């Protein structure tokens, strides 16, 4: 049965950047940029409506090309099969910050306020990583209560798992019940939405031991792979043109 969690987001953009291994001063360099960022941080408080939905699925059969679930759905990824094949369950998760921020970003862009549009979108990207961290912590805690470990997250839309896999995650996670939909090209809507799968088990690869970036054929596409620190981990493919942070980078740097 899907679980829906209210997300209390205490979002501090600079703290999030530090956790991701970035220096905030590299992103905000001038007094004017600092002023704009300060105004946008205040504005975005009313634009965030974070939510998550997740549900456990169980393995019926492990094949070289993926995992067949007891529901009849198929997780089409050889990496999922390799890393999650011995899991006791697979948690399918969808989380979002809602649609309001992206609507404001679009409005700024239409008015020619490119700097405001860029920085607000940037803040949204950071905010959704924080929602993901909270979601992962909840799932990890539930696993620990049963003496199970939580794996590195894997997600559709990567080189080993086609974007069409978004439909399976969305359908089984309960994501539609929190307002998440999907385009014909398998893009999740709102765009600041991430889907992922997390295995719970005793013999699985944890974020302390590896990263989903290790299994991607194009690791240079995401910022998180350029500066990995395997002391932690979190990853998910965001449906936005600003792909500063990989899902793995969320978990690959200390909290």
Secondary structure, DSSP 8 states (H G I E B T S, - for coil): --EEEE------HHHHHHHTT--GGGT--SHHHHHHHHHHHHHHTTT---EEEEEEE-EEEEETTEEEETTS-EE--HHHHHHHTT-SEEEEEEEE--SHHHHHHHHHHHTT-HHHHHHHHHHHHHHHHHHHHHHHHHHHHHHHTTT-EE---B-TTBTTB-GGGHHHHHHHHTGGGGT-EE-TT--EESSSEEEEEEEEESSS--TTT--GGGG-TTGGGSGGGGS--TTS-B----SSS---S-TTBTTSS--
